[in-house]
Amino acid sequence: MKILFQGDSITDTGRNTERGSLLNIGQGYAMICASTLAAKYPNMFSFTNRGISGNRIVDVYARIKADCWNLEPDVLSILIGVNDVWHEIGGQNGVDAERFYRVYKMLVEDTMKALPGIRMILMEPFVLNCGAAADNWEYFKTETALRADAVKTIASECGQLFLPLQKMLCDACALAPADYWVGDGVHPTVAGHKLIADAWMQTFEEKILIK
């Protein structure tokens, strides 16, 4: 079973992009998921990470053939959305909520046509009130929630899996401050990546692996 992780810097996490590298899975939640599955189920899976730091939904869609369809994954995991909000601050190059929904849904539908039978885990974009996000908190909170709603709606409309993350991370803040989990409000720490990986693993094992 081929598993492909797709998204922005939260997925990228410094992956080695050299062709043929065995270390191309990065240092974040994707690496934790891949290493856990590889050790628990030997010889059952292959893993690829094509997350790119700074990407928005339009960037992921623009490279979807080269970085998804041509790879023919059985499972596609996507985490995208916070840059569509963040890039509007200062750079005025964000992707508004309506366009985000349209492009994301087109990506999912086109991928289902290109790869019939593919399973997808559509991960909820998130933000916490600390670091860079704290400087524009109301905007980050409101706009990220709109992208999260769009992802949840698309998952339902297209019959794919939605993985909620925002409430989980907010709940974790009762145990330690926000920046313990998501250092700058956007990028998870090692602890935050572990929470995300655990949630991903539960969804994968309960909803995909048993099928």
Secondary structure, DSSP 8 states (H G I E B T S, - for coil): -EEEEEESHHHHTT---STT-TTTT-SSHHHHHHHHHHHHSTTS-EEEE---TT--HHHHHHTHHHHTGGG--SEEEEE--HHHHHTTTTT-----HHHHHHHHHHHHHHHHHHSTT-EEEEE-----SSHHHHTTHHHHHHHHHHHHHHHHHHHHHHT-EEE--HHHHHHHTTTS-HHHHBTTSSSB-HHHHHHHHHHHHHHIIIIIIT-
